[in-house]
């Protein structure tokens, strides 16, 4: 049986978007923890910046893939 990218093991409809979702959920969790009072501002910043960097680096890599398809 051949697995396609539409199956669960291939990521389904979220294939290629998991990194964005994980980074977004992490950022929302960090901001939520700050607003509730579980963390301070420095800890929140230390969590948000690396997650934002992962998001933007993944976005840049995806954009570069699309630009090289015409070669």
FENURUR-V774430 format. One record per residue. N is the residue number from 1. PSI is psi in degrees with one decimal (none if undefined). NEAR is the number of other ideal C-beta (glycine too) atoms within 12 Angstrom. D_LAST is the distance of its C-alpha to the last C-alpha in Angstrom with 2 decimals. Layout:
BEGIN
n | psi | near | d_last
N | PSI | NEAR | D_LAST
N | PSI | NEAR | D_LAST
END
This chain:
BEGIN
n | psi | near | d_last
1 | 123.9 | 5 | 33.64
2 | 131.4 | 8 | 29.90
3 | 130.1 | 12 | 28.94
4 | 172.3 | 13 | 26.43
5 | -5.5 | 14 | 24.92
6 | -12.3 | 13 | 27.68
7 | 169.7 | 13 | 30.43
8 | -40.9 | 12 | 32.10
9 | -21.9 | 12 | 30.86
10 | 0.6 | 15 | 27.22
11 | -12.5 | 17 | 27.85
12 | -145.8 | 15 | 28.62
13 | -11.0 | 14 | 27.64
14 | 6.4 | 15 | 27.37
15 | 128.6 | 18 | 24.63
16 | -9.1 | 18 | 22.30
17 | -1.1 | 17 | 24.97
18 | -38.5 | 18 | 27.64
19 | -41.7 | 24 | 26.84
20 | -40.9 | 23 | 27.26
21 | -44.9 | 20 | 30.48
22 | -44.7 | 17 | 31.92
23 | -42.6 | 26 | 31.28
24 | -44.4 | 20 | 32.78
25 | -39.0 | 17 | 35.78
26 | -42.6 | 24 | 36.36
27 | -44.9 | 26 | 36.39
28 | -38.3 | 18 | 38.70
29 | -41.8 | 20 | 40.94
30 | -43.8 | 28 | 41.26
31 | -40.3 | 22 | 42.14
32 | -41.5 | 17 | 44.52
33 | -37.0 | 20 | 46.21
34 | -44.6 | 21 | 46.72
35 | -32.3 | 14 | 48.18
36 | -26.1 | 12 | 50.53
37 | 10.2 | 11 | 51.63
38 | -26.0 | 14 | 50.47
39 | 166.0 | 19 | 48.43
40 | 177.9 | 15 | 48.69
41 | -38.4 | 15 | 46.19
42 | -44.9 | 12 | 45.06
43 | -39.6 | 16 | 44.25
44 | -44.4 | 25 | 42.37
45 | -40.4 | 17 | 40.23
46 | -20.2 | 17 | 39.63
47 | -41.9 | 27 | 38.32
48 | -42.9 | 26 | 36.31
49 | -46.2 | 18 | 34.25
50 | -37.5 | 17 | 32.70
51 | -38.5 | 27 | 31.95
52 | -36.8 | 21 | 30.33
53 | -41.3 | 18 | 28.26
54 | -44.3 | 23 | 27.08
55 | -50.3 | 25 | 26.20
56 | -32.6 | 18 | 24.20
57 | -40.9 | 17 | 22.43
58 | -41.6 | 23 | 21.39
59 | -42.2 | 19 | 20.29
60 | -40.6 | 15 | 18.15
61 | -39.7 | 17 | 16.53
62 | -38.6 | 18 | 15.91
63 | -37.3 | 13 | 14.43
64 | -35.8 | 13 | 12.00
65 | -43.4 | 14 | 10.90
66 | -33.0 | 13 | 10.34
67 | -27.7 | 11 | 8.40
68 | -3.8 | 10 | 5.68
69 | -23.0 | 9 | 5.60
70 | -8.3 | 6 | 3.84
71 | none | 7 | 0.00
END
